[in-house]
Amino acid sequence: RGISALRASFTTMYLDENRRVAPGNMRDVPDEETGSTAENYGHFGYDDRTPGYIQSDWGTGSACFAAAYAQRHFGDVFIDVRRMKAFGINGCRVKRMYRSGEKLMLDVEKQIDAGLDIVIKASEAPPDLQVEVNGIRANKNASGDFGVLL
């Protein structure tokens, strides 16, 4: 739920790929405002911008801060071993995760970056756990998290 909320904060940015999601927000956007976010989008209860000024701290700035915070604490991919759930956070989507003995295998679709930081709840990870992403073994770092270059 939190990751969905985080991603939703980027859907009101003035970017062409958001036209399908929030068409009213994208009407008559000046080129110089590309990448910014309108103040109070949808506050009148319909798909349109609320007139007003744009500041980076409200929409875009908050979204970027939240994304940086989530990545620092939960990595690019967060795995809850007990529930057998994996969540793509930063520019990726976990299509599938399965386990065979002490090996977790993930199929991950990437949109950005070459590297992938994987965080597992420390209390849930067996000491001999191995992680493989798209057929490539992830390396365990000193903090017990994993990393892999795709």
C-alpha positions in Angstrom: 0.0 0.0 0.0 2.8 2.4 0.9 4.7 1.7 -2.4 1.5 2.4 -4.4 1.0 5.7 -2.6 4.6 6.6 -3.3 4.2 5.8 -7.0 0.9 7.7 -7.1 2.7 10.9 -6.0 4.6 10.9 -9.3 1.4 10.5 -11.5 0.5 14.1 -11.3 3.8 15.3 -12.6 3.6 17.1 -15.9 5.1 14.2 -18.0 3.7 12.8 -21.2 3.5 9.3 -19.8 1.0 10.5 -17.2 -1.5 11.8 -19.8 -3.3 8.4 -19.8 -3.6 8.4 -16.0 -4.6 12.1 -15.3 -5.6 13.7 -18.6 -7.3 16.7 -17.0 -4.0 17.5 -15.2 -2.1 17.6 -18.5 -4.4 20.1 -20.4 -2.5 23.2 -21.6 0.8 22.5 -19.7 3.5 25.0 -20.8 6.7 23.3 -21.9 8.7 25.1 -19.1 6.6 23.3 -16.5 7.5 19.7 -17.7 8.4 17.6 -14.7 6.7 19.9 -12.1 3.4 19.2 -10.3 0.5 21.5 -9.9 -0.6 22.7 -6.5 -3.7 20.8 -5.2 -4.5 18.7 -8.2 -8.1 17.3 -8.0 -9.1 19.2 -4.9 -12.3 20.3 -6.5 -13.3 16.7 -6.9 -12.8 16.3 -10.6 -9.9 15.6 -13.0 -8.4 19.1 -13.3 -5.7 21.3 -11.9 -6.6 23.9 -9.3 -5.4 27.2 -10.5 -2.3 28.5 -8.6 1.4 28.6 -8.5 3.8 25.7 -8.6 6.4 25.0 -5.9 8.7 22.1 -5.8 8.1 21.4 -2.1 4.4 20.4 -2.5 4.2 17.7 -5.1 7.4 16.9 -7.0 9.7 17.7 -4.0 7.6 15.6 -1.6 7.5 12.7 -4.1 11.3 12.8 -4.6 11.9 13.0 -0.8 9.6 10.0 -0.2 11.3 8.0 -2.9 14.7 8.7 -1.6 13.6 7.9 2.0 12.0 4.6 0.9 15.0 3.6 -1.1 17.4 4.3 1.7 15.4 2.2 4.2 14.0 -0.5 1.9 16.3 -0.7 -1.1 15.2 -1.0 -4.7 13.5 -4.3 -3.9 12.2 -5.2 -0.4 11.5 -8.9 0.4 9.3 -10.1 3.3 10.5 -13.7 3.5 7.9 -14.8 6.1 5.0 -13.7 3.8 6.9 -14.6 0.6 6.3 -11.1 -0.9 8.7 -9.0 -2.8 8.0 -5.3 -3.6 9.7 -3.3 -6.4 10.3 0.2 -5.1 12.7 2.1 -7.3 12.2 1.8 -11.1 11.4 -1.9 -11.0 8.6 -4.4 -10.7 8.9 -7.9 -9.2 7.0 -10.1 -11.6 7.5 -13.3 -9.6 9.3 -14.6 -6.6 9.7 -18.3 -5.6 11.8 -20.2 -3.2 13.7 -23.5 -3.5 15.4 -24.5 -0.2 17.5 -21.6 0.9 17.4 -19.8 -2.5 15.0 -17.0 -3.4 14.6 -16.4 -7.1 13.1 -13.2 -8.4 12.0 -12.2 -11.9 12.4 -8.4 -12.0 11.5 -6.0 -14.7 13.8 -2.9 -14.6 13.1 0.5 -16.0 16.2 2.4 -14.7 19.7 1.9 -13.4 22.0 -1.2 -13.8 22.3 -2.0 -10.1 19.6 -3.4 -7.8 19.8 -3.1 -4.0 17.7 -5.8 -2.2 16.7 -5.5 1.4 15.3 -8.4 3.4 13.9 -8.2 6.8 16.9 -9.1 8.9 15.0 -11.1 11.4 13.5 -13.3 8.7 16.5 -14.1 6.5 18.2 -17.4 7.2 22.0 -17.0 7.5 22.6 -19.1 4.4 19.9 -17.5 2.2 20.9 -16.9 -1.4 19.1 -14.5 -3.7 19.0 -14.7 -7.5 17.6 -12.0 -9.7 16.8 -12.8 -13.4 19.2 -15.7 -13.2 22.1 -13.7 -11.7 23.2 -14.4 -8.1 23.1 -11.4 -5.8 26.1 -10.7 -3.5 25.5 -10.2 0.2 27.1 -7.1 1.7 28.4 -6.4 5.2 24.9 -5.2 6.4 23.3 -8.5 5.3 21.5 -6.9 2.3 22.0 -8.1 -1.3 23.1 -6.3 -4.5 23.2 -7.3 -8.1 24.0 -5.7 -11.4 21.6 -6.6 -14.2 
